[in-house]
Amino acid sequence: AASPSSSVRIYERDNFAPKGASIQISSSGWRSLGELDDSAGLTHSLQRTGVPVTKITVVPWRDDAASVRPFSLQAALLRFVLKAAAFFFRVVLRRPISNIHLWHDVRTVLAEHAEKVYGEGAGRSHAPLLRPNSSLADMRALAGEEHDSSVPPNARFELTMEDADTGARRKVYAACVLACDGVRSRARSLLPHEPDILLAEGKSVWRGVSPNFSVGGAGTFYRGVAQNCSA
């Protein structure tokens, strides 16, 4: 947690508009969220954004022969396990297999919580906590600038942020930087001795939610054998 005298800023690359991607929060993730100040009902607010998954199906990517995998004992066993798991959760435990969350709903709840803890609502600062449309243009570790009056005494990093709309740049100084910008991290690419891409597998992982289309609680995976892909 930040000290009462510290200042926190959150820079978001996009304009904080809704996105279609969705996520699953693991049991470890829920425990971590519970460790945060939950007096504001953070976990309850996040749980309300969940959409239940009551069954899982695997279907061909396309309706052609090349997309259909020949019969195999392994595939048949997988289908049996999925059906058995769905039955166990639905009939015995009387709860869904899992819950998925629209990522934008999750980050909106987290942003509101952060504003209460670190923003104007907490009396820390009159400046906005969340700054959308901000792209990281450059970042460097400070060394030997202690005598520069324009640099805060506790600053360890200098960041150059660029406004996505106007292109205007501004320098930001920080004692601690938390980069949460994915496997193709811009922050990591600017650091020495770090790979630009964390998982260089040539693969893309994406989940989506259709807010106006009901799938009856089914989680569907599309498998393409000839295309060597799945979704």
C-alpha positions as CSV (number, residue, x, y, z in Angstrom):
1,A,0.0,0.0,0.0
2,A,1.1,3.5,-0.7
3,S,2.0,5.8,2.2
4,P,-0.4,8.6,3.0
5,S,1.9,11.2,1.6
6,S,2.5,9.4,-1.7
7,S,0.8,10.2,-5.0
8,V,-0.5,7.5,-7.3
9,R,-1.3,7.8,-11.0
10,I,-2.8,5.3,-13.4
11,Y,-2.0,5.7,-17.1
12,E,-4.2,3.8,-19.6
13,R,-3.2,3.5,-23.2
14,D,-6.7,3.5,-24.6
15,N,-9.6,5.8,-23.8
16,F,-11.1,3.4,-21.3
17,A,-13.9,2.4,-23.6
18,P,-15.6,-1.0,-23.4
19,K,-13.8,-4.0,-24.8
20,G,-15.0,-7.5,-25.8
21,A,-12.3,-9.5,-24.2
22,S,-13.2,-11.5,-21.1
23,I,-11.2,-13.1,-18.3
24,Q,-11.5,-15.7,-15.7
25,I,-10.4,-14.9,-12.1
26,S,-8.6,-17.9,-10.4
27,S,-9.0,-18.8,-6.8
28,S,-5.6,-17.3,-6.2
29,G,-6.8,-14.1,-7.9
30,W,-9.8,-13.9,-5.6
31,R,-7.6,-14.4,-2.5
32,S,-5.3,-11.6,-3.7
33,L,-8.3,-9.3,-4.2
34,G,-9.5,-10.2,-0.8
35,E,-6.2,-9.0,0.6
36,L,-7.0,-5.5,-0.6
37,D,-9.0,-3.1,1.4
38,D,-12.4,-4.7,1.0
39,S,-14.4,-2.4,3.2
40,A,-15.8,-0.9,0.0
41,G,-17.1,-4.4,-1.1
42,L,-14.5,-4.8,-3.9
43,T,-14.9,-8.6,-4.3
44,H,-18.7,-8.4,-4.1
45,S,-18.7,-5.8,-6.9
46,L,-16.5,-7.9,-9.0
47,Q,-18.5,-11.1,-8.4
48,R,-21.6,-9.3,-9.7
49,T,-19.9,-8.8,-13.1
50,G,-19.5,-12.6,-13.6
51,V,-21.4,-14.6,-16.2
52,P,-21.8,-18.3,-15.3
53,V,-20.5,-21.2,-17.5
54,T,-22.6,-24.3,-16.9
55,K,-21.3,-26.5,-19.7
56,I,-18.4,-26.8,-22.1
57,T,-18.5,-28.0,-25.7
58,V,-15.8,-28.5,-28.4
59,V,-16.9,-28.2,-32.0
60,P,-15.0,-28.1,-35.4
61,W,-13.6,-24.7,-36.5
62,R,-15.3,-25.2,-39.9
63,D,-18.0,-27.5,-41.3
64,D,-15.7,-29.3,-43.6
65,A,-13.9,-32.7,-43.5
66,A,-10.5,-31.1,-43.0
67,S,-11.6,-29.5,-39.7
68,V,-13.1,-32.7,-38.2
69,R,-10.6,-34.8,-36.2
70,P,-10.8,-38.6,-36.8
71,F,-12.3,-40.6,-34.0
72,S,-9.8,-41.2,-31.2
73,L,-10.1,-42.6,-27.7
74,Q,-8.5,-39.5,-26.3
75,A,-11.1,-37.2,-27.8
76,A,-13.9,-39.4,-26.7
77,L,-12.5,-39.5,-23.2
78,L,-12.2,-35.7,-23.2
79,R,-15.9,-35.3,-24.2
80,F,-16.9,-37.7,-21.4
81,V,-14.9,-35.8,-18.8
82,L,-16.4,-32.4,-19.9
83,K,-20.0,-33.8,-19.7
84,A,-19.3,-35.5,-16.4
85,A,-17.8,-32.3,-14.9
86,A,-20.8,-30.2,-16.1
87,F,-23.2,-32.7,-14.5
88,F,-21.3,-32.7,-11.3
89,F,-21.2,-28.9,-10.9
90,R,-24.9,-28.5,-12.0
91,V,-26.5,-31.4,-10.1
92,V,-24.2,-32.1,-7.1
93,L,-22.6,-28.8,-6.3
94,R,-25.5,-26.7,-7.8
95,R,-23.2,-24.0,-9.1
96,P,-21.6,-23.2,-12.4
97,I,-18.3,-24.7,-13.6
98,S,-16.8,-21.2,-13.6
99,N,-17.6,-17.5,-14.1
100,I,-16.2,-15.3,-16.8
101,H,-15.9,-11.5,-16.5
102,L,-15.9,-8.9,-19.2
103,W,-12.5,-7.3,-18.8
104,H,-13.8,-3.8,-19.1
105,D,-16.3,-4.4,-16.3
106,V,-13.5,-5.7,-14.1
107,R,-11.2,-2.7,-14.7
108,T,-14.1,-0.3,-14.2
109,V,-14.7,-1.8,-10.7
110,L,-10.9,-1.7,-10.0
111,A,-10.7,1.9,-11.2
112,E,-13.5,3.0,-8.9
113,H,-11.9,1.2,-6.0
114,A,-8.6,2.8,-6.7
115,E,-10.2,6.2,-6.8
116,K,-11.6,5.7,-3.3
117,V,-8.3,4.6,-1.9
118,Y,-5.8,6.8,-3.8
119,G,-7.8,9.5,-5.5
120,E,-9.7,12.6,-4.6
121,G,-12.1,10.6,-2.6
122,A,-9.3,9.7,-0.2
123,G,-8.1,13.3,0.0
124,R,-4.7,12.5,-1.5
125,S,-4.8,14.7,-4.6
126,H,-7.0,17.0,-6.6
127,A,-5.5,15.7,-9.9
128,P,-7.3,12.8,-11.7
129,L,-6.1,9.4,-10.7
130,L,-6.9,7.7,-14.1
131,R,-5.3,9.3,-17.2
132,P,-6.6,7.5,-20.4
133,N,-5.1,7.9,-23.9
134,S,-1.6,8.0,-22.4
135,S,1.1,6.0,-24.2
136,L,4.5,5.3,-22.7
137,A,7.1,6.9,-25.1
138,D,10.2,6.5,-23.0
139,M,11.4,5.4,-19.6
140,R,14.8,5.5,-17.9
141,A,16.3,4.9,-14.5
142,L,17.6,8.1,-12.9
143,A,21.3,8.3,-11.8
144,G,23.1,11.4,-10.7
145,E,20.2,13.8,-11.0
146,E,19.9,14.3,-7.3
147,H,21.0,17.9,-7.6
148,D,18.5,18.8,-10.3
149,S,15.8,20.8,-8.6
150,S,13.2,19.8,-11.2
151,V,13.5,16.1,-10.1
152,P,11.7,15.0,-6.9
153,P,14.1,13.8,-4.3
154,N,12.6,10.3,-4.1
155,A,12.3,9.8,-7.9
156,R,13.9,6.7,-9.3
157,F,12.4,6.7,-12.8
158,E,11.7,9.3,-15.5
159,L,8.8,8.4,-17.8
160,T,7.8,10.3,-20.9
161,M,4.0,10.0,-21.5
162,E,2.5,10.8,-24.9
163,D,-1.2,11.9,-25.3
164,A,-2.7,9.6,-28.0
165,D,-5.0,12.4,-29.3
166,T,-2.7,15.4,-29.4
167,G,0.8,13.8,-29.4
168,A,1.8,16.1,-26.6
169,R,4.5,14.8,-24.3
170,R,5.1,15.3,-20.6
171,K,7.6,13.9,-18.2
172,V,6.5,12.0,-15.1
173,Y,8.8,11.1,-12.2
174,A,8.1,8.0,-10.0
175,A,9.7,6.1,-7.1
176,C,8.0,2.9,-8.2
177,V,6.5,1.8,-11.6
178,L,4.1,-1.1,-12.0
179,A,3.8,-2.1,-15.7
180,C,0.6,-4.1,-16.5
181,D,0.7,-3.9,-20.3
182,G,0.7,-7.5,-21.3
183,V,3.0,-9.9,-23.1
184,R,3.9,-7.3,-25.7
185,S,4.9,-4.9,-22.9
186,R,6.0,-1.4,-24.0
187,A,7.6,-0.9,-20.6
188,R,9.6,-4.1,-20.9
189,S,10.8,-3.2,-24.4
190,L,12.4,0.0,-23.0
191,L,14.2,-1.9,-20.2
192,P,17.7,-3.3,-20.9
193,H,18.3,-7.0,-20.9
194,E,14.6,-7.8,-21.1
195,P,12.7,-9.5,-24.0
196,D,10.3,-7.3,-26.0
197,I,7.8,-10.1,-26.1
198,L,7.4,-12.3,-23.0
199,L,5.9,-15.3,-24.8
200,A,7.3,-15.5,-28.3
201,E,5.1,-18.4,-29.5
202,G,3.5,-16.8,-32.5
203,K,0.1,-17.4,-30.9
204,S,-2.8,-15.2,-29.9
205,V,-5.1,-15.9,-27.0
206,W,-8.5,-14.1,-26.9
207,R,-11.8,-14.5,-25.2
208,G,-14.9,-12.6,-26.0
209,V,-18.4,-11.8,-24.7
210,S,-21.4,-11.1,-26.8
211,P,-23.5,-8.9,-24.5
212,N,-26.7,-9.1,-26.5
213,F,-26.6,-12.8,-27.3
214,S,-27.5,-15.6,-24.9
215,V,-25.5,-18.9,-25.1
216,G,-27.4,-20.5,-22.3
217,G,-24.4,-20.8,-20.1
218,A,-22.3,-22.8,-22.6
219,G,-18.6,-22.3,-23.0
220,T,-17.8,-23.3,-26.6
221,F,-14.3,-24.0,-27.9
222,Y,-13.8,-24.1,-31.7
223,R,-11.0,-26.5,-32.8
224,G,-9.4,-26.5,-36.2
225,V,-7.1,-29.4,-36.9
226,A,-6.0,-28.5,-40.4
227,Q,-5.7,-24.8,-39.4
228,N,-3.8,-25.6,-36.3
229,C,-5.9,-23.2,-34.3
230,S,-8.6,-23.1,-31.6
231,A,-10.8,-20.5,-30.1
